[in-house]
Amino acid sequence: MGEFDLIARYFTRPVRRAVLGVGDDCALLAPTPGMQLAVSSDMLVEGRHFFAGTDARRLGHKALAVNLSDLAACGARPLAFTLALALPAVDAAWLQGFSAGLLALADAHGCELIGGDTTQGPLNICITVFGEVPAGQALLRSGARAGDDLYVSGTLGDARLALEALQGHTTLAPGVLATARQRLEAPTPRVALGQALRGVASSALDVSDGLLGDLGHILRASGVGACIHTTETIKLIAASAHPESAGGHFDTELLHQCTLAGGDDYELAFTAPVAQRAAVAAAAQASATPVTRIGCIEAAPGLRLIDAHGQPMPQRYASFDHFA
């Protein structure tokens, strides 16, 4: 199977929203009048971002999910995406699973594949996603203000817990590992919540490298600090609530490491004024996405962790860094 046969078989679909899709030198995409385009790119490299042999369907899902999560953090509605794919060899069964996972998530969010590139090489997936957001309404990292509440969506830490187990650093019961691995390999982009938070949240980003590291981007962009109540964050790891974990071996330090600095969560961390608590609750309900208030924004720079007794905790948790 040649390059263009591969594209035609697995990645060419009828044009829906785009003016011109797969097949020409450029795709053509027309945003709705009064909207701004939101554009983001993410790359997944075998051996760095996912294990060799990862289920192809889940990998296709995740490849697009991490990009949709960026649109969610901006409050944007997905429009379309391009796919650049390097493959060691043409493997029809792998391509069938990968494209099925990729396009199922794309269809769920009305996001159209409009072009890209394929080549031979080490397995590498790069997606560029396009969304739209009303002019002036995009959620940014720079809007947090002292006194704002600090929230996170969904769960935190399960992906890191799965990684610890898969690398042999801890042992998990089969059901616990399955729960955690689902979050690692098939994250849920919080697209509906991001749109519901427009005009409500003062700042937002998606948690990809770990809560503390990613939150630092908001604090620097906004010129503020934050206080996090770790009694709230430690509750957010779903796998520890699995029936098979009852009476298990989880220690507090492991849970803190996973929830505070784990990475690969693809949840939204966002801030909002205290006066918007009811609006935040309404956004969570409208998007069917749980949110948890985990702290507050402070005027003094820096990030402070508070334990169950209201005492400061040492900040010894390092988030993921591609070049560390």
C-alpha positions in Angstrom: 0.0 0.0 0.0 1.5 3.4 -1.1 1.2 6.7 0.8 -1.8 8.0 -1.2 -3.6 4.6 -1.0 -3.1 4.7 2.8 -4.5 8.2 3.0 -7.5 7.4 0.8 -8.3 4.2 2.7 -8.0 5.4 6.3 -8.1 9.2 6.5 -10.2 10.6 3.6 -13.8 11.5 4.4 -16.4 13.7 2.8 -16.1 17.4 3.4 -18.6 18.7 6.0 -17.5 22.1 7.4 -14.3 22.8 5.5 -14.5 24.6 2.1 -11.9 22.2 0.8 -10.5 19.1 2.6 -8.1 16.3 2.0 -6.6 16.0 -1.5 -5.3 19.4 -2.5 -2.1 21.2 -1.6 -3.9 23.2 1.1 -7.2 22.7 2.9 -9.6 25.7 3.1 -11.3 26.6 6.4 -13.7 29.5 6.8 -14.4 30.6 10.4 -17.8 31.9 11.3 -18.1 35.7 11.1 -17.3 37.3 14.5 -15.2 34.4 15.6 -11.5 34.0 16.1 -9.6 30.9 15.1 -7.9 29.0 18.0 -5.0 26.9 16.8 -2.9 24.3 18.7 -0.4 21.6 17.8 0.8 18.6 19.8 3.2 15.8 19.0 3.2 12.2 20.4 6.5 10.3 20.0 6.7 6.5 20.7 8.9 5.8 23.6 8.5 9.4 25.0 4.8 9.9 25.2 3.5 6.4 24.8 4.8 2.8 25.1 5.6 0.7 22.1 2.6 -1.6 21.6 0.0 0.8 23.0 -3.4 -0.2 21.7 -3.8 1.5 18.3 -7.4 2.6 18.9 -6.6 4.2 22.2 -3.6 5.9 20.7 -5.7 7.4 17.9 -8.1 8.7 20.6 -5.4 10.2 22.7 -3.6 11.8 19.8 -6.7 14.0 19.1 -7.8 14.3 22.7 -4.7 16.1 23.8 -5.3 18.7 21.1 -9.0 19.1 21.9 -8.0 19.6 25.5 -6.0 22.7 24.4 -9.1 24.1 22.7 -11.1 23.3 25.8 -8.7 25.4 27.9 -9.3 28.3 25.5 -13.1 27.9 25.5 -13.1 27.2 21.8 -15.4 25.0 19.8 -13.6 22.4 17.6 -13.7 22.8 13.9 -11.1 20.7 12.1 -7.6 19.2 12.4 -4.6 18.0 10.3 -2.6 14.9 10.9 1.1 14.4 10.3 2.0 10.7 10.8 5.3 8.9 10.5 5.1 5.1 10.4 7.8 2.5 10.5 5.8 0.4 8.0 2.3 0.1 6.6 0.4 -2.1 9.1 -3.2 -2.4 8.0 -4.5 -3.7 11.3 -2.8 -0.9 13.2 -4.0 1.8 10.9 -7.6 0.4 11.1 -7.5 0.7 14.9 -5.7 4.0 15.0 -8.0 5.7 12.5 -11.1 4.3 14.2 -10.1 5.7 17.6 -9.1 9.0 16.0 -12.2 9.6 13.9 -14.6 8.4 16.6 -13.4 11.1 18.9 -13.4 13.6 16.0 -17.0 12.8 15.2 -18.1 13.1 18.8 -16.8 16.7 18.8 -17.7 17.6 15.2 -14.0 18.1 14.4 -13.2 17.4 10.7 -9.9 15.9 9.4 -8.9 18.2 6.5 -5.3 17.3 5.6 -1.8 16.5 6.8 1.1 14.3 5.8 2.4 10.7 6.0 5.9 9.4 5.8 8.1 6.5 6.8 10.0 6.8 10.0 9.9 6.1 13.8 6.3 6.2 15.0 5.4 9.9 15.5 2.0 11.6 15.5 1.6 15.3 15.2 -1.9 16.9 15.1 -2.8 20.6 14.5 -6.3 21.4 15.6 -8.4 24.4 14.7 -11.3 25.8 16.7 -13.3 29.0 17.0 -14.2 31.3 19.9 -16.2 34.5 19.9 -13.9 37.5 19.5 -12.7 38.7 22.9 -14.1 35.7 24.8 -11.2 33.2 24.7 -10.0 31.9 28.1 -6.4 32.9 28.7 -3.7 32.2 31.3 -3.3 35.9 32.2 -6.6 36.8 33.9 -6.3 35.3 37.4 -6.7 37.9 40.2 -6.0 37.8 43.9 -9.0 36.4 45.7 -10.1 34.2 42.8 -11.1 30.6 43.6 -8.9 27.9 42.0 -10.6 24.8 40.5 -9.8 21.7 38.6 -12.1 19.5 36.6 -12.6 15.7 36.8 -9.9 13.6 38.3 -6.1 14.0 38.8 -3.3 11.5 39.2 -4.6 8.3 37.6 -2.4 8.6 34.5 0.7 9.0 36.6 -0.4 6.1 38.9 -0.7 3.8 35.8 2.7 4.9 34.6 4.3 4.1 37.9 2.7 0.6 37.8 3.6 0.0 34.1 7.2 1.0 34.8 7.3 -1.4 37.8 7.6 1.2 40.5 4.4 0.2 42.3 1.9 -2.7 42.1 -1.8 -2.3 41.5 -4.7 -4.7 41.6 -5.9 -5.5 38.1 -9.1 -3.4 38.4 -7.2 -0.4 39.8 -4.7 -0.6 37.0 -7.4 -0.8 34.4 -9.1 2.3 35.8 -5.8 4.2 35.9 -4.7 3.0 32.5 -7.9 4.2 30.9 -7.1 7.7 32.1 -3.6 7.4 30.8 -4.4 6.1 27.4 -7.8 7.5 26.7 -8.2 10.9 28.4 -11.4 12.9 28.2 -11.0 16.4 26.7 -13.3 18.8 28.6 -14.5 20.7 25.6 -18.0 21.4 26.8 -16.8 22.7 30.1 -14.4 25.0 28.5 -17.1 26.6 26.4 -19.4 26.8 29.4 -16.7 28.7 31.3 -16.5 31.6 28.8 -17.4 34.8 30.7 -17.2 32.9 34.0 -13.5 31.8 34.5 -10.9 34.5 34.8 -8.1 32.2 33.5 -7.7 28.6 32.4 -5.3 25.9 31.0 -5.2 22.2 30.6 -3.2 20.0 32.9 -0.8 18.1 30.7 2.5 18.1 32.6 1.3 18.1 36.2 -1.0 20.4 38.2 1.8 22.4 40.0 3.9 22.9 36.9 1.0 23.9 34.7 -0.6 26.2 37.3 2.8 28.0 37.4 2.1 29.2 33.9 -1.1 30.9 35.1 0.6 32.4 38.1 3.5 33.9 36.0 1.2 35.2 33.2 -1.1 36.8 35.8 1.5 38.0 38.2 -0.1 36.3 41.2 0.5 33.4 43.6 -1.7 30.6 44.8 -2.5 28.4 47.8 -3.6 24.8 47.3 -5.4 22.7 49.9 -3.9 19.2 49.4 -6.7 17.6 51.3 -8.8 18.4 48.2 -6.4 17.4 45.5 -5.5 14.0 47.1 -9.2 13.0 46.8 -9.2 13.5 43.0 -7.4 10.3 42.1 -10.1 7.9 40.9 -8.2 4.7 41.1 -7.7 4.9 44.8 -11.5 4.7 45.2 -11.8 1.5 43.2 -13.2 -1.4 45.3 -10.0 -3.4 44.7 -7.9 -0.7 46.4 -9.8 -0.9 49.7 -7.3 -1.5 52.5 -4.6 -1.3 49.8 -1.1 0.0 49.8 -1.5 3.6 48.6 0.7 5.9 50.6 0.1 9.6 51.0 3.4 10.6 49.3 2.6 8.6 46.2 -0.9 10.1 46.0 0.5 13.6 46.4 3.1 13.0 43.7 0.5 11.6 41.3 -2.1 14.3 41.8 0.1 17.4 42.2 2.8 16.6 39.6 1.7 13.5 37.7 0.9 14.8 34.2 -1.2 13.4 31.3 -4.4 14.3 33.1 -5.8 16.6 30.4 -8.2 18.2 32.9 -8.9 21.9 33.1 -7.4 24.0 35.9 -9.1 27.4 36.1 -9.8 30.4 38.3 -12.9 32.4 38.8 -14.0 35.2 41.2 -15.8 34.1 44.3 -19.0 35.9 43.0 -19.0 33.3 40.2 -19.3 30.2 42.3 -22.9 29.6 41.3 -22.0 30.2 37.6 -19.1 27.7 37.9 -21.5 25.1 39.4 -24.0 25.8 36.5 -21.2 25.3 34.0 -20.2 22.0 35.6 -23.8 20.8 35.5 -24.4 22.0 32.0 -21.3 20.2 30.7 -21.8 17.1 32.9 -18.2 17.6 34.2 -17.4 17.6 38.0 -15.3 20.4 39.2 -13.5 20.8 42.6 -12.4 24.0 44.3 -8.9 23.2 45.5 -7.6 26.6 46.7 -7.4 30.3 45.9 -5.3 32.9 44.1 -3.2 35.2 46.3 -1.4 38.5 45.7 2.0 37.3 47.0 4.0 35.4 44.3 4.7 31.7 44.6 2.8 28.5 45.1 1.9 27.3 48.7 0.7 23.9 49.7 -1.5 23.5 52.8 -2.0 20.2 54.6 -5.1 18.8 56.4 -4.1 20.8 59.6 -3.8 24.1 57.8 0.0 23.9 57.9 2.4 24.6 55.1 3.8 21.6 53.2 7.3 21.5 51.6 7.1 22.0 47.8 9.1 19.1 46.5 7.0 18.0 43.6 8.4 18.4 40.1 6.1 18.2 37.0 7.1 16.7 33.7 9.7 18.4 31.6 10.5 17.1 28.1 14.2 18.1 28.4 14.8 17.5 32.1 
